[in-house]
Amino acid sequence: MKIAIRYYSKFGHSAQMAQVIGDVMGVKPESIETPLTEEVDILFVGAGLFLGKVNGGIKDFARSLNPQKVKKVVCFGSSAIVNSPVPQLRSIFEDLGFSVATESFSCHGSMGPIYGGHPNADDLQSLREFVSRNYK
């Protein structure tokens, strides 16, 4: 099975989460700046929220992809104030015709004193278990 991991990480949380996914799946995670040129069975895509919106150029990245070359998108991310970036990520990809997994992962991310230290070791262990249970 061909797996790819892409993320946008303003504060380092999504990169940290992507690394955990990469460790479980045996795949090197890369930022959305790295084009996805090959067909994949599963594309893990992660980002956080800033001012209530998905960070970075996720929409541009999604538009750069061919839905026929990505069998399934799996969303992940973190947020300090809004519950989860996953609904926005899901919407971006579904609106472009991608098949998006019903399973996703989100946790708190720190923003100053709000949820300081997150994602923490427990969050990352939960992510490991989520990926192993659903995709390994």
Secondary structure as a PSIPRED ss2 file (coil, helix, strand):
# PSIPRED VFORMAT (PSIPRED V4.0)

   1 M C   1.000  0.000  0.000
   2 K C   1.000  0.000  0.000
   3 I E   0.000  0.000  1.000
   4 A E   0.000  0.000  1.000
   5 I E   0.000  0.000  1.000
   6 R E   0.000  0.000  1.000
   7 Y E   0.000  0.000  1.000
   8 Y C   1.000  0.000  0.000
   9 S C   1.000  0.000  0.000
  10 K C   1.000  0.000  0.000
  11 F C   1.000  0.000  0.000
  12 G C   1.000  0.000  0.000
  13 H H   0.000  1.000  0.000
  14 S H   0.000  1.000  0.000
  15 A H   0.000  1.000  0.000
  16 Q H   0.000  1.000  0.000
  17 M H   0.000  1.000  0.000
  18 A H   0.000  1.000  0.000
  19 Q H   0.000  1.000  0.000
  20 V H   0.000  1.000  0.000
  21 I H   0.000  1.000  0.000
  22 G H   0.000  1.000  0.000
  23 D H   0.000  1.000  0.000
  24 V H   0.000  1.000  0.000
  25 M H   0.000  1.000  0.000
  26 G C   1.000  0.000  0.000
  27 V C   1.000  0.000  0.000
  28 K C   1.000  0.000  0.000
  29 P C   1.000  0.000  0.000
  30 E E   0.000  0.000  1.000
  31 S E   0.000  0.000  1.000
  32 I C   1.000  0.000  0.000
  33 E C   1.000  0.000  0.000
  34 T C   1.000  0.000  0.000
  35 P C   1.000  0.000  0.000
  36 L C   1.000  0.000  0.000
  37 T C   1.000  0.000  0.000
  38 E C   1.000  0.000  0.000
  39 E C   1.000  0.000  0.000
  40 V E   0.000  0.000  1.000
  41 D E   0.000  0.000  1.000
  42 I E   0.000  0.000  1.000
  43 L E   0.000  0.000  1.000
  44 F E   0.000  0.000  1.000
  45 V E   0.000  0.000  1.000
  46 G E   0.000  0.000  1.000
  47 A E   0.000  0.000  1.000
  48 G E   0.000  0.000  1.000
  49 L E   0.000  0.000  1.000
  50 F E   0.000  0.000  1.000
  51 L C   1.000  0.000  0.000
  52 G C   1.000  0.000  0.000
  53 K E   0.000  0.000  1.000
  54 V E   0.000  0.000  1.000
  55 N C   1.000  0.000  0.000
  56 G C   1.000  0.000  0.000
  57 G C   1.000  0.000  0.000
  58 I H   0.000  1.000  0.000
  59 K H   0.000  1.000  0.000
  60 D H   0.000  1.000  0.000
  61 F H   0.000  1.000  0.000
  62 A H   0.000  1.000  0.000
  63 R H   0.000  1.000  0.000
  64 S C   1.000  0.000  0.000
  65 L C   1.000  0.000  0.000
  66 N C   1.000  0.000  0.000
  67 P H   0.000  1.000  0.000
  68 Q H   0.000  1.000  0.000
  69 K H   0.000  1.000  0.000
  70 V E   0.000  0.000  1.000
  71 K E   0.000  0.000  1.000
  72 K E   0.000  0.000  1.000
  73 V E   0.000  0.000  1.000
  74 V E   0.000  0.000  1.000
  75 C E   0.000  0.000  1.000
  76 F E   0.000  0.000  1.000
  77 G E   0.000  0.000  1.000
  78 S E   0.000  0.000  1.000
  79 S E   0.000  0.000  1.000
  80 A C   1.000  0.000  0.000
  81 I C   1.000  0.000  0.000
  82 V C   1.000  0.000  0.000
  83 N C   1.000  0.000  0.000
  84 S C   1.000  0.000  0.000
  85 P C   1.000  0.000  0.000
  86 V H   0.000  1.000  0.000
  87 P H   0.000  1.000  0.000
  88 Q H   0.000  1.000  0.000
  89 L H   0.000  1.000  0.000
  90 R H   0.000  1.000  0.000
  91 S H   0.000  1.000  0.000
  92 I H   0.000  1.000  0.000
  93 F H   0.000  1.000  0.000
  94 E H   0.000  1.000  0.000
  95 D H   0.000  1.000  0.000
  96 L C   1.000  0.000  0.000
  97 G C   1.000  0.000  0.000
  98 F C   1.000  0.000  0.000
  99 S C   1.000  0.000  0.000
 100 V E   0.000  0.000  1.000
 101 A C   1.000  0.000  0.000
 102 T C   1.000  0.000  0.000
 103 E C   1.000  0.000  0.000
 104 S C   1.000  0.000  0.000
 105 F E   0.000  0.000  1.000
 106 S E   0.000  0.000  1.000
 107 C E   0.000  0.000  1.000
 108 H E   0.000  0.000  1.000
 109 G C   1.000  0.000  0.000
 110 S C   1.000  0.000  0.000
 111 M E   0.000  0.000  1.000
 112 G C   1.000  0.000  0.000
 113 P C   1.000  0.000  0.000
 114 I E   0.000  0.000  1.000
 115 Y C   1.000  0.000  0.000
 116 G C   1.000  0.000  0.000
 117 G C   1.000  0.000  0.000
 118 H C   1.000  0.000  0.000
 119 P C   1.000  0.000  0.000
 120 N C   1.000  0.000  0.000
 121 A H   0.000  1.000  0.000
 122 D H   0.000  1.000  0.000
 123 D H   0.000  1.000  0.000
 124 L H   0.000  1.000  0.000
 125 Q H   0.000  1.000  0.000
 126 S H   0.000  1.000  0.000
 127 L H   0.000  1.000  0.000
 128 R H   0.000  1.000  0.000
 129 E H   0.000  1.000  0.000
 130 F H   0.000  1.000  0.000
 131 V H   0.000  1.000  0.000
 132 S H   0.000  1.000  0.000
 133 R H   0.000  1.000  0.000
 134 N H   0.000  1.000  0.000
 135 Y H   0.000  1.000  0.000
 136 K C   1.000  0.000  0.000
